[in-house]
Amino acid sequence: RFDEVWEGEHHVAPAPSGRHAKVDDRLGRVLGPLADRAGLEGATACDIGQDRDYRVPDRAYFREGGDDVWSPTAAIVVEILSPGDESR
């Protein structure tokens, strides 16, 4: 579910830890109302990029779109870095 392809190289990421997931939930609660006021639509675990080169951020906010398999970009992308995370 969280696999990513970085410039054609496949990376398998484990599911986030409980602490990571709780931080993500808190961020969603804070950012959600702000995104609503800005007219942005939020999503979690979506593919940003294109076939053979995409990332799966913890959450993203779109001005419009974001409904395809790969979204070329987003207005805001949130990536929570956990210890040992190589997704920089």
Sine and cosine of phi, psi and omega as CSV:
sin_phi,cos_phi,sin_psi,cos_psi,sin_omega,cos_omega
0.00,0.00,-0.56,0.83,-0.05,-1.00
-0.96,-0.29,0.26,0.97,0.04,-1.00
-0.87,0.48,0.55,-0.84,0.04,-1.00
-0.73,-0.69,0.37,-0.93,0.10,-0.99
-0.83,-0.55,0.88,-0.47,-0.01,-1.00
-0.95,-0.30,0.96,-0.28,0.00,-1.00
0.77,0.64,0.72,0.69,0.05,-1.00
1.00,0.05,-0.13,0.99,0.00,-1.00
-0.99,-0.16,0.83,-0.56,-0.07,-1.00
-0.98,0.19,0.76,-0.64,0.06,-1.00
-0.85,-0.53,0.76,-0.65,0.02,-1.00
-0.96,-0.26,0.90,-0.43,-0.01,-1.00
-0.97,-0.25,0.70,-0.72,0.06,-1.00
-0.95,0.32,0.27,-0.96,0.09,-1.00
-0.88,0.47,0.49,-0.87,-0.02,-1.00
-0.91,0.42,0.43,-0.90,0.07,-1.00
-0.93,0.36,0.21,-0.98,0.06,-1.00
-0.86,0.51,-0.67,0.74,0.00,-1.00
-0.89,0.45,-0.70,0.72,0.04,-1.00
-0.85,0.52,-0.73,0.68,-0.02,-1.00
-0.89,0.45,-0.60,0.80,0.02,-1.00
-0.93,0.37,-0.63,0.78,0.07,-1.00
-0.89,0.45,-0.68,0.73,0.03,-1.00
-0.87,0.50,-0.67,0.74,0.02,-1.00
-0.89,0.46,-0.70,0.71,0.02,-1.00
-0.89,0.46,-0.68,0.73,0.04,-1.00
-0.87,0.50,-0.66,0.75,0.03,-1.00
-0.88,0.48,-0.62,0.79,0.02,-1.00
-0.92,0.39,-0.60,0.80,-0.01,-1.00
-0.98,0.22,-0.73,0.68,-0.09,-1.00
-0.97,0.23,-0.47,0.88,-0.06,-1.00
-0.81,0.58,-0.82,0.57,0.01,-1.00
-0.89,0.46,-0.58,0.82,0.04,-1.00
-0.92,0.40,-0.68,0.74,0.04,-1.00
-0.90,0.44,-0.66,0.75,0.04,-1.00
-0.85,0.53,-0.72,0.69,-0.01,-1.00
-0.91,0.42,-0.50,0.87,0.00,-1.00
-1.00,0.06,-0.02,1.00,0.00,-1.00
0.97,0.23,0.40,0.92,0.02,-1.00
-0.99,-0.15,0.50,-0.87,0.04,-1.00
-0.93,-0.36,0.77,-0.64,-0.06,-1.00
-1.00,-0.06,0.42,-0.91,0.06,-1.00
-0.51,-0.86,0.45,-0.89,0.10,-0.99
-0.89,-0.46,0.46,-0.89,0.07,-1.00
0.72,0.69,0.83,0.55,0.03,-1.00
-0.93,-0.37,0.34,-0.94,-0.04,-1.00
-1.00,-0.04,0.88,-0.48,0.04,-1.00
-0.95,-0.33,0.86,-0.51,-0.01,-1.00
0.71,-0.71,-0.71,-0.70,-0.01,-1.00
-0.50,-0.86,0.15,-0.99,0.04,-1.00
-0.80,0.60,0.76,-0.65,0.00,-1.00
0.97,0.23,0.10,1.00,0.09,-1.00
-0.29,-0.96,1.00,0.06,-0.03,-1.00
-0.54,-0.84,0.37,-0.93,0.06,-1.00
-0.85,-0.53,0.37,-0.93,0.04,-1.00
-0.86,-0.51,1.00,0.00,-0.01,-1.00
-0.95,0.31,0.24,-0.97,0.04,-1.00
-0.91,0.43,-0.61,0.79,0.10,-1.00
-0.39,-0.92,0.37,-0.93,0.03,-1.00
-0.57,-0.82,0.43,-0.90,0.03,-1.00
-0.80,-0.60,0.76,-0.65,-0.11,-0.99
-0.90,-0.43,0.60,-0.80,0.14,-0.99
-0.95,0.31,-0.69,0.72,0.06,-1.00
-0.38,-0.93,0.33,-0.94,0.02,-1.00
0.99,0.17,-0.59,-0.81,-0.05,-1.00
0.98,0.19,0.27,0.96,-0.06,-1.00
-0.98,-0.19,-0.15,0.99,-0.02,-1.00
-1.00,0.10,0.11,-0.99,0.06,-1.00
-0.87,0.49,-0.73,0.68,0.04,-1.00
-0.88,-0.48,0.76,-0.65,0.11,-0.99
-0.97,-0.24,0.79,-0.61,-0.06,-1.00
-0.90,0.43,-0.46,0.89,-0.02,-1.00
-0.32,-0.95,0.11,-0.99,0.07,-1.00
-0.57,-0.82,0.35,-0.94,0.04,-1.00
-0.93,0.36,-0.64,0.77,0.01,-1.00
-0.66,-0.75,0.71,-0.71,0.09,-1.00
-0.82,-0.57,0.74,-0.67,0.00,-1.00
-0.90,-0.44,0.84,-0.54,0.08,-1.00
-0.82,-0.58,0.88,-0.48,0.03,-1.00
-1.00,0.00,0.84,-0.54,-0.02,-1.00
-1.00,-0.08,0.85,-0.53,0.05,-1.00
-0.98,-0.18,0.33,-0.94,0.05,-1.00
-0.81,0.59,0.74,-0.67,0.01,-1.00
0.99,0.15,0.04,1.00,-0.03,-1.00
-0.95,0.31,0.77,-0.64,-0.01,-1.00
-0.97,-0.23,0.24,0.97,-0.12,-0.99
-0.99,0.10,0.27,0.96,-0.02,-1.00
-0.86,0.51,0.00,0.00,0.00,0.00
